[in-house]
Every structure is written in C-alpha cells, then in structure tokens.
Amino acid sequence: MNSEPLTPSQLSELTTGLNRVARNLWWTWNQDAQDVFRDLSPRGWRNLYHNAVAILHEVSDYELGVRLQEAAFAERVRGVIQQFDAYLNESDTWGCANMAHLKERPVVYFSAEFGFHETLPIAAGGLGMLAGDHAKSASDLGLGFVGISLFYREGYFMQAINQDNWQTEYYTLLNPKNLPIEPVLDAKGEPIQGSVRIATNQVYFRAWRVNVGRIPVYLLDTNLPENEDHYKDLTLRVYGGDASTRMMQEILLGVGGVRLLRLLGIEPSVFHMNEGHAAFLGLELMREKMAAGQSLEASKEATKRECIFTTHTPVEAGHDRFSSDLMAFTAHEFSKQLNLDHESLMDLGRVRAGDQGEPFCMTVLALRLSRAANGVSELHGQVSREMWQCLYPDVSVEQVPIGHVTNGVHLLGWMKGPVRAFWKDRLGEAWADEVNESTFWEQMLDPEFISDEELWSLRYRLRRELIEFTRRRLLLQGHHLTAGDYIAFDHLLNPDALTVGFARRFATYKRAPLVFQQFDRVVELVKDKERPVQFIFAGKAHPRDDEGKKFIQHIIHLSKFSELTGHLVFIENYDVHVARQMVSGCDVWLNNPRRPLEASGTSGQKTSPHGCLNLSMLDGWWREGYDGTNGFAIGEDSHPDSIEIQDRVDSENLFTTLTEEVVPCFFNRDQTGIPRQWIQKIRRAMATLSAEYSTWRMVRDYANRYYRPET
Ligand SMILES: *Cc1c(COP(=O)(O)O)cnc(C)c1O
C-alpha cells in the first residue's frame, strides 16, 4: 500500500484515541479493538492477561507511533476509534426510545461485587458476573444507569493447589495505573472525598470510575492516609475478613454509595439493591429525609418508593445476619441518626419485632425498604415467596410481593473471538445489536443459513482451543515436571472425545463431585474407545469453606491417582478467562445443584452461542429454558425432601441421562461423520436460549417492570 506518512496531529489523534478505548471496557466486547491490542504485543497480551491498559504501557509511545505508520494498521485503529465514538454517541437506542426519563435521573445499581473482565478481578462468583453483565447491557441499551461498588485492591483470591491437593489462597495487589479505572475528581481537579461513620470513627473514602461503555461504575476506596490502618484495609478484599469487616464494608457500600452520588450531583430515580449487601443505603435515604424534617414513618415510605431489591439465593448463608452486639457497636450511628433506640433499629432487620434473640438480617431490611422485590428465576421467585412469607403474615404465599426476573448473560462479552468472527461473517456490521434478538438466533433452525458441516467445524475448533488452553494451563500448574511430563501434557485430553465441563464456585450445594458417586460407571465411560468421554473441572471454594475444599481435593485426587487420570482434569484459578474457554469449548455443560438452591445459575447461559449443550437439573433458569429439544434434563421437575435421597436419586438420574441420551446422541454419526441429531439440538439451543437468557432481555424486563417512574 502506498500512502502518505501520518502527520504528527493524525498520529496523536490515533494514540489518544487508542488510550481512550483501552480505558473503557467496551473494548472487551468489541473484537476489532481486542485484536488491535493483541497485535501490538501478542506475548504481552497473554502474559499481561489481556490487559489493554498494561499493553499501552508495555508498548512505548515511540513504538506505537512507528507501528501506526503502517497504513493498514493505522486504518484498523482508526476504525476501532470510529466504532467506539459512534457507540458512545449513539442516540438511537432502546433506552432513548423507551426510558428517556432515566437520562436525567438514572437507575443506580448497588452491588458488593462486579465482574467485568479478568483484569479487574473484583467479583467472587455469579452474583458479580451478573452485575457486570447487567451494566454492560444497560450500556448497550442506552439506559441511564450508574453502578456503585467497592475497589478491592487485592480483589478476590487466586487459587493455588498445594502438595496435598488442598486449595490455598493468595492475593496480588492491583495497580490502579494498569487498570481501566480513573480517580473521581471534583471541579477543581481534586479527588472527591466523602466519609461514613463506622463504630466511633469517621471513615473517609474516595472513588474510582470504571467506564463500562456508556455508563460509569464507581468503586469506593478507603485506602487513604486519613484513615487508621484498620480502615485502610476495609476495601482490601472481596468479602474479606469476618462478620465485622463484612458489616463495615456494607455500611461503606450503602451509606458511602449514597453520599458519593450526592457529591457527584447524581439524582437517582431508582436505587436498585443487588442482594441484601447494599441495604444500608435505605437507612441513609431515611436519614436524609428525616434531616429534611420528615417523620420516621414518612421517610420510610418515601425511601420505599425509591428502592427495588433483587434477592439472589435461597441458601441460608447467602443472607447476611448481624448480631445485636455487632450492630450496637458498629452501626449505632444509625440509631442516633434515625432517632431510634437500639431495639427499634434491630427490628428493621428482624422478622419478629421485639424478638431479642433474632439477629439483624440485611435481606429483611431490603424487603422492608423497597417498593418491589424479585428473585432471579421463576422457581426462585416461588421459593423466595415461601421463604419470606413470614414478613407478610396477612397474605397467602402467592400474594407475597416478590416477583421474578430470570437472569441472563451479556452475549457479546461472553463470546470467544472466533465465535464473534463467525457470526459477524454471516451478518455484517449490524450484527452487534442483532445478536441479542431472538429473530437472529431463530435463523439457526435453517440449514440454508448455516450448514451442519459449518456448525460441526466450529465445534471442533472450539473444543481444540479449549484442549490446547487446558494443556498449557496444566503445564503451568505442574510442580517438579520431568521432560516426560512435558510430552505427556501435550497429549493430554482427546480432541475427539465428548467433553463435559463443570466450573463454578465450589459451594457445597452445587455438588461438584456428584458424577463421581457412580465411579465404576464413569470409568467405563471414559475408557470406551469408540465413544470416549472426558471431564474438565474448575472452581474456587470460599477460603473458609473446608467442605468445598474437600470437594476440590477429591476431584484433583481422582484426576491424578485413579483410572480417570488423563480423562479428568482440574484447571486451577477459575476466573472469567477460564470460564470463557470452558463454556465455549465443552460439548456439554454439567450443572447438578441440590434443587431448589440454584436460584438461577448463569454459566449455562453462556454456552448456547458457542454450541455447547446444557445437561442440568431442572433448577434455576434451566427449569424454564429446557424444552425437551435444546439440551438435556436430569430428573424431574420436583425434588424429594430428604437430602440423602436427593443426592442418591440425582446421581442415578445424572448417569442415566448421560449414558442413555447424551453419549449416544453425540456419537451417532452419519456416513459423512456428522452427528446430525446433536447438531439439531445445538440449533435448537441457539434458537431458543441465546436471546432469551441474555441480559439484553433481562435488563429490558427490569426496565419495563421496575425502572419506570413510580405511578
Ligand atoms: C458465570 C460465572 C459464574 C456463575 O456460574 P454459576 O454456574 O451460575 O454458578 C461464576 N464465576 C465465574 C467466573 C463465571 O464466569
């Protein structure tokens, strides 16, 4: 190509543009942008763990300038910047057309964790991933939306497995300079600073801003010289420390979050509490109203009109409960501000007012201080109504005011690069919006639109990529490797085998090792030369959950020292990146929670755009998603009362489905070697699940039901 060299001003336009793109997470769901960063330093891309900001530090301005003199590369960069600016300035969005009122007065979404990308590891699991996906889709849809959370400078723990196959945790300090975050400044260019009262101390905070496409998410940070050491570390780790730390973090999130909004001049129309962690925000709103002269009752009613609440789990431990002593010590400021004695304050978080034995429950507070509440799947809505009927003694279970909005995932964010390219090839430039609509996915049913051969070839490519990723990771995980090990790892796993994946938090109710209860039958499956099956597992147990750690230990032990060796692997340090590899590369996504404890589950929703099929209990979202043709169900739409019976029956059912339905369908090939029925299921899964279980659908549901002005 013959072209003029770039002028200094053209050059600086491109370099500043690229720097802007790197500091907005939009690039994580735009493949062209991602490819530009990767091509700047392919090795850095891998070693810096796909961190665009760090790449731009790794590549000097001089090098970047020289690279941009290559016309084709400059053209790509220009294209990315144009796409980015077009995205930011788009006025023709669903939100503009339908939710214009949120432009002036946004929804503010409070969440103790947000999962956006592997470079900003401030989520512990599905709850945080959901919050991140909610924000991304709110951006895509053009909603007026703001997120509030904390900046955990050591994030969530990283997992290592020691010689005893026991999970150990380690932490690394995040460096804000290398992250897509920026300090929040006031008009004078000084960091904005606020404070909250915790116990007898004034605790100061500042904030970081994360740009998630068109919307900001603010992360509060107490690591300031003004604070005592103890409070500097309040925002050290996601759910770090004991109940006291937890409560202090929640005061910061709820009260500090509201105060930050006031400092920024943001006037929310809705406060959305994602889980009970955020519920102290309601007490702060009441305080404000009382300070302005309203009565306690009036301020409570007014607060209620502004707040909505999403509950995420029927598991007991998922509902924060704080003792009376802890409340008296750490949160007595609320009593003072609301002019309540301690017992009356406690009663706001109790099911039975006046029951001094009952701790303060954040879920109860959230339900009391919101105008609407919802669970995250149909079944979970029902279970939540039963669970909290105690708060509404005058109404029947069906009338308990807790609805449901089934969770979803941000499709573009979860798609792997080759999959984005695959769909874009077929759709052209408009695909990024279309990919969220069911009309697009319904075309998958048409063999003219896409052939079995193309789909099968895509499946092979993705499985191959997962296997190579797994080999690389296992090599990195290995201790004291011999030369022979290196060769062995290069042959680990079989690219032709039916690959079953399981990855999520190792909470015990998720029963990671359930499939191995039928050990001899699993051995038979994996050793079958004609129809081989293999398993890939990953997941973290909570640092204090020894039962979960035993599950991990058990599975790793089997992978190393049983007949399953070579057919079962455990990938350490599960995170967003590992998740993306697995949900795309596996053929089958296994989920076998103890029903009805999986409120929704979202990892299975990430699979369908990649052509991976769900094999799951009829719990959470899958109870709604499964239609008999688009994947596989384990057991019935019911469950026994006894846990022992349930575990036994479920493991038997799991095996029956696996051996009688999944394996035969996968290996039933026609003369040309194509599993036609399997691919038909893939088509059905893509057509029926991808758009329906996206956050594009979910956020519109929230908007239509809960984000409209109060009437
Ligand atoms: C999607 C996801 C989860 C949630 O998985 P579930 O199956 O819903 O429990 C947890 N962690 C990560 C990293 C994820 O990507």
The ligand as an SDF file (V2000), in Angstrom:
LIG
                    3D

 15 15  0  0  0  0  0  0  0  0999 V2000
  -20.6940  -17.3690   35.0570 C   0  0  0  0  0  0  0  0  0  0  0  0
  -19.7240  -17.4310   36.1570 C   0  0  0  0  0  0  0  0  0  0  0  0
  -20.1230  -17.8470   37.4300 C   0  0  0  0  0  0  0  0  0  0  0  0
  -21.5320  -18.2880   37.7330 C   0  0  0  0  0  0  0  0  0  0  0  0
  -21.6630  -19.6630   37.4730 O   0  0  0  0  0  0  0  0  0  0  0  0
  -22.9190  -20.4790   38.0330 P   0  0  0  0  0  0  0  0  0  0  0  0
  -22.9490  -21.7190   37.2570 O   0  0  0  0  0  0  0  0  0  0  0  0
  -24.0980  -19.6120   37.8060 O   0  0  0  0  0  0  0  0  0  0  0  0
  -22.6700  -20.7000   39.4610 O   0  0  0  0  0  0  0  0  0  0  0  0
  -19.1710  -17.8730   38.4320 C   0  0  0  0  0  0  0  0  0  0  0  0
  -17.8990  -17.4940   38.2170 N   0  0  0  0  0  0  0  0  0  0  0  0
  -17.4840  -17.0880   37.0070 C   0  0  0  0  0  0  0  0  0  0  0  0
  -16.0610  -16.6940   36.8190 C   0  0  0  0  0  0  0  0  0  0  0  0
  -18.3770  -17.0350   35.9480 C   0  0  0  0  0  0  0  0  0  0  0  0
  -17.9520  -16.6290   34.7520 O   0  0  0  0  0  0  0  0  0  0  0  0
  1  2  1  0
  2  3  1  0
  2 14  2  0
  3  4  1  0
  3 10  2  0
  4  5  1  0
  5  6  1  0
  6  7  2  0
  6  8  1  0
  6  9  1  0
 10 11  1  0
 11 12  2  0
 12 13  1  0
 12 14  1  0
 14 15  1  0
M  END
$$$$
